[in-house]
């Protein structure tokens, strides 16, 4: 690897943990409970637990692999090294395409909270501003993430206090699952993506100090904190809102409005905006690093592998991701199509578990049976998702595979210079 493609190790364990937790406590925490409750009803806590177990399996696999391959790219790199080029490409392509759409949705969510009538211009401004922060170096990214994470955590504590104080709405009778017990797994699939932010730690593997020790600690610490927060919120919201939880688009805001602390609703709106920014910042960072890794292996155009500037960041990849996100904001109703990224992320983690299963030397916290359980969990959750996002993402993955096959054929038959 040339000096122009090399990143610098600037992040400690605390910074990496903050980036992972900031990703998991993004805008999803302010919205994901409602659609999950619509599927699982009063079994929502079970869905959270299932999602947490699958996430733990994936986190263990990611930690073991990241300690062995401390470089940018996450499962794209692990899949290539352990399973071969095609599984690695499938993971990388699913991550880049799915998470780029998620970036656009996150930016638009922020725009809706801040200035609903001007959501798209505000979203574009947020993308440009956060890309600028990323170009100033990974330490600036970590600093802003810590600030936003503190705001989000303070907001969640306020919501939990409001829900605990009551009073309970008169109509908040707990409702059974709309789809019976069958709704638990699809709801777990939705909740899983709230946990998936720890992947951002692995994609930053080339910028973490002492990665063999720091990355596993950061991944497991971020996941443990997120699981405790989601489980507590699920219990409090079910108890406070009951059946109404399934019908609201702003469950945390409603929990405050229907409490003795109703005057604090602006706190929740500010926290949601901060959560959107924190998740968007981490998403842009993670997608940029995976794009960099794919460009290094010529699975994406080579110019995207350029690392430059005083702060040694993947300039070309960051700018390309920002440009695509802005294009989606201007041309697509991203809020209606972003669901397909769910299937892509589960494919990504299925490859991670399969890769970890093939490790010869493995840490004690990552037994093979856990990798197998994680792989099965990812496949089950992926295929219990609604058909539309599954088919959409399958088409995107197929297009990527076909494109790579054609490029390889062209290179194979191109006359030597």
Helices and strands as residue ranges (DSSP letters): G 3-5, H 13-24, G 27-30, H 32-40, G 41-43, H 44-68, H 75-82, H 85-114, G 116-118, H 119-135, H 138-165, G 180-182, H 183-195, G 196-198, H 199-203, G 205-207, H 211-241, G 242-247, H 251-257, G 262-264, H 265-296, G 302-305, H 315-331, H 334-337, H 340-357, H 368-383, H 387-413
